[in-house]
Amino acid sequence: MDAQPRLPLAMPPVAMPGRTEFEVSTPCAIPFDGDDWIFSVDWEGSRCLLAAQVDGSITLAGETAALDARFPEIVAAGPLRGNAAAVLDGSICLLDTQGRPDLHALFDRVAGGSTGSMSAVYLATDLLHLNGESVALRPLRHRLAMLREVIPGESRIQLPDHVTGHGRALAAAATQQGLSAVIARREEAPYRAGMASPERLRIALSERRDVVVVGWSSSANPVRVILADFADGRLGLLGWAALESGPAVRWLAGAVEASSDPPVDTAAAGSGVTWVRPRLVATVEPPRARPRRLSVEMAEFALVALRDDVSPKWCVRRRPIDPPRASAQQPLRPFSPTVLSALPIDGAA
């Protein structure tokens, strides 16, 4: 008779998916309440899957490339609690002194600029695999409960807080803090990789948006990046944004690939533009001052960040859907996200 294997059995290493496909948010028109919905801040940063092994080693798979070399402090943050082998979904963020994500500071770091004393953290928002088992099809509330059990204490890997039911209160408080959006997820929803889920809604609180970089003009002072987005399956010119930082200009020059076949109709952009393959994304917002126009089609935007960690395919003009008809009956509890510095929005109503 064969001897029984001794326990505990060694867990096989967690394998990162061959191609990283995230669940994507569907835009929603206005904030809403709903007792079966979980609401959280949209943590702007480098979204990635974090794979942790039982030996404490960590790898980071971004949407377009591995991020291990870019964020070594997150790679060194293991192990998870209980030496769990797991794959987490979340974002690497730089947080300001108020605990708010600072996407501009994150880009400055990537481009080689200075971010002062700001710390990078991994804010985990979902759990996809745990100890050799896929949990992606389990309800979100179950995944979050399991996620809570594996997040270590006093670590750069953290679990931000959320509220249940009261999306309008969270949206009002987040607006006061200058945050760009909140995310609503249905408690019973599975994780839908690679698609815009109707049970994961993004409620914009500002006019910030992601667009595709299709060209740049170094003849202008300052340098301008030419922007486009997808409408009806085709890229169309949208506008331009100034890029004033020297490190950012050098980073842009090394990150883009010139193209002899412009991806858009070039007439509105004028002369002196170097057209590039549409692989880079820009996060932009309307400028505070009166915007200038190069033409009827080309509006000015304020550049927040250039991104090589976001797929351009999601830069699509989509009409926000109406919120679900729901209401919140349970009492509103104070909300204080679990980040390095608590976001002071307790008692918002």
RAJO-V901849 format. One record per residue. N is the residue number from 0. RES is the residue in one letter. NEAR is the number of other ideal C-beta (glycine too) atoms within 8 Angstrom. Layout:
n=(N | N)
res=(RES | RES)
near=(NEAR | NEAR)
This chain:
n=(0 | 1 | 2 | 3 | 4 | 5 | 6 | 7 | 8 | 9 | 10 | 11 | 12 | 13 | 14 | 15 | 16 | 17 | 18 | 19 | 20 | 21 | 22 | 23 | 24 | 25 | 26 | 27 | 28 | 29 | 30 | 31 | 32 | 33 | 34 | 35 | 36 | 37 | 38 | 39 | 40 | 41 | 42 | 43 | 44 | 45 | 46 | 47 | 48 | 49 | 50 | 51 | 52 | 53 | 54 | 55 | 56 | 57 | 58 | 59 | 60 | 61 | 62 | 63 | 64 | 65 | 66 | 67 | 68 | 69 | 70 | 71 | 72 | 73 | 74 | 75 | 76 | 77 | 78 | 79 | 80 | 81 | 82 | 83 | 84 | 85 | 86 | 87 | 88 | 89 | 90 | 91 | 92 | 93 | 94 | 95 | 96 | 97 | 98 | 99 | 100 | 101 | 102 | 103 | 104 | 105 | 106 | 107 | 108 | 109 | 110 | 111 | 112 | 113 | 114 | 115 | 116 | 117 | 118 | 119 | 120 | 121 | 122 | 123 | 124 | 125 | 126 | 127 | 128 | 129 | 130 | 131 | 132 | 133 | 134 | 135 | 136 | 137 | 138 | 139 | 140 | 141 | 142 | 143 | 144 | 145 | 146 | 147 | 148 | 149 | 150 | 151 | 152 | 153 | 154 | 155 | 156 | 157 | 158 | 159 | 160 | 161 | 162 | 163 | 164 | 165 | 166 | 167 | 168 | 169 | 170 | 171 | 172 | 173 | 174 | 175 | 176 | 177 | 178 | 179 | 180 | 181 | 182 | 183 | 184 | 185 | 186 | 187 | 188 | 189 | 190 | 191 | 192 | 193 | 194 | 195 | 196 | 197 | 198 | 199 | 200 | 201 | 202 | 203 | 204 | 205 | 206 | 207 | 208 | 209 | 210 | 211 | 212 | 213 | 214 | 215 | 216 | 217 | 218 | 219 | 220 | 221 | 222 | 223 | 224 | 225 | 226 | 227 | 228 | 229 | 230 | 231 | 232 | 233 | 234 | 235 | 236 | 237 | 238 | 239 | 240 | 241 | 242 | 243 | 244 | 245 | 246 | 247 | 248 | 249 | 250 | 251 | 252 | 253 | 254 | 255 | 256 | 257 | 258 | 259 | 260 | 261 | 262 | 263 | 264 | 265 | 266 | 267 | 268 | 269 | 270 | 271 | 272 | 273 | 274 | 275 | 276 | 277 | 278 | 279 | 280 | 281 | 282 | 283 | 284 | 285 | 286 | 287 | 288 | 289 | 290 | 291 | 292 | 293 | 294 | 295 | 296 | 297 | 298 | 299 | 300 | 301 | 302 | 303 | 304 | 305 | 306 | 307 | 308 | 309 | 310 | 311 | 312 | 313 | 314 | 315 | 316 | 317 | 318 | 319 | 320 | 321 | 322 | 323 | 324 | 325 | 326 | 327 | 328 | 329 | 330 | 331 | 332 | 333 | 334 | 335 | 336 | 337 | 338 | 339 | 340 | 341 | 342 | 343 | 344 | 345 | 346 | 347 | 348)
res=(M | D | A | Q | P | R | L | P | L | A | M | P | P | V | A | M | P | G | R | T | E | F | E | V | S | T | P | C | A | I | P | F | D | G | D | D | W | I | F | S | V | D | W | E | G | S | R | C | L | L | A | A | Q | V | D | G | S | I | T | L | A | G | E | T | A | A | L | D | A | R | F | P | E | I | V | A | A | G | P | L | R | G | N | A | A | A | V | L | D | G | S | I | C | L | L | D | T | Q | G | R | P | D | L | H | A | L | F | D | R | V | A | G | G | S | T | G | S | M | S | A | V | Y | L | A | T | D | L | L | H | L | N | G | E | S | V | A | L | R | P | L | R | H | R | L | A | M | L | R | E | V | I | P | G | E | S | R | I | Q | L | P | D | H | V | T | G | H | G | R | A | L | A | A | A | A | T | Q | Q | G | L | S | A | V | I | A | R | R | E | E | A | P | Y | R | A | G | M | A | S | P | E | R | L | R | I | A | L | S | E | R | R | D | V | V | V | V | G | W | S | S | S | A | N | P | V | R | V | I | L | A | D | F | A | D | G | R | L | G | L | L | G | W | A | A | L | E | S | G | P | A | V | R | W | L | A | G | A | V | E | A | S | S | D | P | P | V | D | T | A | A | A | G | S | G | V | T | W | V | R | P | R | L | V | A | T | V | E | P | P | R | A | R | P | R | R | L | S | V | E | M | A | E | F | A | L | V | A | L | R | D | D | V | S | P | K | W | C | V | R | R | R | P | I | D | P | P | R | A | S | A | Q | Q | P | L | R | P | F | S | P | T | V | L | S | A | L | P | I | D | G | A | A)
near=(2 | 3 | 4 | 4 | 5 | 3 | 4 | 3 | 5 | 5 | 8 | 5 | 6 | 12 | 5 | 10 | 8 | 3 | 4 | 10 | 6 | 10 | 12 | 10 | 10 | 12 | 11 | 13 | 8 | 6 | 11 | 13 | 12 | 12 | 11 | 7 | 16 | 13 | 14 | 14 | 13 | 10 | 12 | 9 | 12 | 12 | 12 | 14 | 13 | 14 | 13 | 15 | 12 | 9 | 6 | 9 | 7 | 13 | 10 | 15 | 11 | 12 | 9 | 7 | 6 | 8 | 13 | 9 | 5 | 7 | 11 | 8 | 8 | 15 | 11 | 7 | 11 | 11 | 11 | 12 | 9 | 6 | 8 | 13 | 13 | 13 | 12 | 14 | 13 | 13 | 13 | 16 | 14 | 13 | 13 | 9 | 4 | 8 | 11 | 10 | 13 | 11 | 11 | 8 | 11 | 16 | 13 | 13 | 11 | 9 | 12 | 7 | 9 | 4 | 10 | 4 | 4 | 10 | 8 | 12 | 13 | 14 | 14 | 15 | 9 | 13 | 15 | 12 | 12 | 11 | 7 | 8 | 6 | 6 | 12 | 10 | 6 | 7 | 9 | 14 | 9 | 9 | 15 | 12 | 8 | 11 | 13 | 8 | 9 | 13 | 13 | 10 | 5 | 3 | 8 | 10 | 14 | 13 | 9 | 13 | 9 | 8 | 14 | 10 | 13 | 11 | 17 | 9 | 12 | 17 | 13 | 11 | 11 | 13 | 9 | 8 | 11 | 5 | 12 | 8 | 13 | 16 | 13 | 15 | 12 | 11 | 11 | 7 | 12 | 8 | 12 | 10 | 8 | 7 | 7 | 8 | 11 | 7 | 8 | 16 | 14 | 13 | 16 | 10 | 10 | 7 | 6 | 10 | 7 | 10 | 13 | 14 | 15 | 14 | 12 | 14 | 12 | 8 | 4 | 9 | 3 | 7 | 13 | 11 | 14 | 14 | 16 | 14 | 12 | 13 | 8 | 4 | 4 | 6 | 10 | 10 | 13 | 10 | 10 | 14 | 13 | 10 | 14 | 6 | 9 | 5 | 10 | 14 | 11 | 10 | 12 | 14 | 7 | 6 | 8 | 12 | 6 | 8 | 9 | 4 | 5 | 9 | 10 | 10 | 7 | 8 | 4 | 11 | 13 | 7 | 3 | 7 | 11 | 8 | 13 | 14 | 8 | 11 | 8 | 14 | 14 | 17 | 14 | 14 | 11 | 7 | 9 | 4 | 4 | 4 | 9 | 5 | 8 | 9 | 8 | 5 | 7 | 13 | 9 | 13 | 15 | 10 | 12 | 11 | 10 | 17 | 11 | 11 | 11 | 11 | 7 | 10 | 6 | 9 | 10 | 8 | 6 | 6 | 5 | 8 | 10 | 5 | 12 | 6 | 3 | 11 | 6 | 11 | 5 | 7 | 3 | 10 | 5 | 5 | 13 | 10 | 10 | 8 | 12 | 7 | 8 | 8 | 13 | 7 | 12 | 7 | 5 | 11 | 5)
